[in-house]
Amino acid sequence: MTPVARLSERASGVLLHPTSLPGPHGFGDLGPEARAFADYLAAAGQTWWQMLPVVPPGFSGSPYDSPSSFAGSPWLVSLLDLKDDDLLEARDIDGSPAAGFGAMQRFREDRLRKAHSAALARKSPADQDELDELRESSPWLEDWTLYCALKTRHPGGWVDWPEELRMRSPAALSRARRELVREVSFHEHVQLWFRRQWRRLRAHCRARNVALLGDVPMFVAHDSADVWSATDSFFLDDRGHSTVVAGVPPDAFSETGQLWGNPLYRWDVMAERGFEWWLRRLGVTLDRFDAVRLDHFIAFRRYWEIAAGSNDARVGRFVPVPGEALFERVREVFGGLPFLAEDLGILTPEVHALRDQFGLPGMRVLEFAFGGDEPNDYLPHRYSRNTAVYTGTHDNDTTAGWYASIPEAEKIRVRSYLGTPDGEIHWALIRAALASVANLAIFPIQDALGLGSEARMNTPGTVEGNWAFRVDSGQLTPELAGRLRGLAGLYERTPRWNDGDPAAFVRA
């Protein structure tokens, strides 16, 4: 399939996770509001829609702590689209859930189960053919659906399951599939609906020349179908507990480092198997997106290993990773490397060399550019073309919130560099990103809207109050689209620069 756009082409886009879209059922999904947002991006002259991982979220709603690296999030399945597919009735989707992620999940799950009952009752041959094709093309599906079904019988982590299930006895797994056949069927149908709706959204985006940029977290959650189904690919003891875990060492931001706690890959085992697990993971993601951001790219060269049970990340060691062999294999299988390297953090010449060897664009974040007197590589005049520049990411404060919180000396550097007064600093950073030589410029929708810290998506190291930001449909105005379109055209990031309107330059 010919891509809508390539990372090597000059373009711009918006970072917005689908859950942040407007919608009547607690948070956004893949339904009508997502297609409307694709229309809005096209009207605003934007080429890329960047999302966070679209896998099932984990604890506290984080898409970076997922129980599956392969499955689509059940909570992104649109209830409105299920009604249009005659699997729900209008009365099923009236009203809205109570506040809170748990209440929203319960509201949606109740409707998804009603839709499953309707799907079983209508016995559609077309549905069955589509389901058979999904099973055939998705080798991860069997483990994911059984994992979910077993969770209903055995709450808690998979390491606490009965030994025969924890150790994946073939007889025990076969018996569980028979006993939990309806529950397995439910989770199969949820994945069927996710894929159906995703393909509908992607076709809608492609028709409007909007490309999708996805995100692959480096590590996986321990309590996941990923680890349970492939225990020999991770450093685990004989009961399935991690022996070493992931994190990053102390740096200027943290005296004790960051203890993430994710299990670590046995790269030797993965290499012996031709990196099959990674090929399947990347293949699923590339089937959904035109390009993919590789989170924590540093760990494709080396990772920080911490003994399980440690209180912090100060004591650990760097372990090398066969990243070169992996990307050679990926390029051989997929014929290209449509990846963006999230190369933020403690970088070494070896990390730069790996990124550059395979021609991957790196990332620059404007909020990091002004924190000291010494020039740094986040300043736009130091970029190369093969770069993606962001005003901020999902882990940063919004531009308005960041600017309000920084010291006055840093504010002076910001204003001096950008040549702008205090007002509309968010537009000054967006303009600087778009004007830069970087091929790709991305800004969170919060920055286009000029929102403050209350709209921040995530604060690393915290578990409360994250992943809950939502756009109000009234905020996405024609005037905002016109301003974005004018700027994108002014800096040659879209062929639709002014739609024949010479006033667009003035408005921008």
Secondary structure, 3 states (H helix, E strand, C coil): CCCCCCCCCCEEEEECCHHHCCCCCCCCCCCHHHHHHHHHHHHCCCCEEECCCCCCCCHHHCCCCCCCCCCCCHHHCCHHHHHHCCCCCHHHHCCCCCCCHHHHHHHHHHHHHHHHHHHHHHCCHHHHHHHHHHHHHCCCHHHHHHHHHHHHHCCCCHHHCCHHHHCCCHHHHHHHHHHCHHHHHHHHHHHHHHHHHHHHHHHHHHHCCCEEEEEECCCCCCCCHHHHCCHHHECECCCCCECEEEEECCECCECCCEEEEEECECHHHHHHCCCHHHHHHHHHHHHHCCEEEECCHHHHCEEEEEECCCCCCCCCEEEECCHHHHHHHHHHHHCCCCEEECCCCCCCHHHHHHHHHCCCCEEEEHHHCCCCCCCCCCCHHHCCCCEEEECCCCCCCCHHHHHHHCCHHHHHHHHHHHCCCCCCHHHHHHHHHHHCCCCEEEEEHHHHCCCCHHHCCCCCCCCCCCCCCCCCHHHCCHHHHHHHHHHHHHCCCCCCCCCCCCCHHHHC
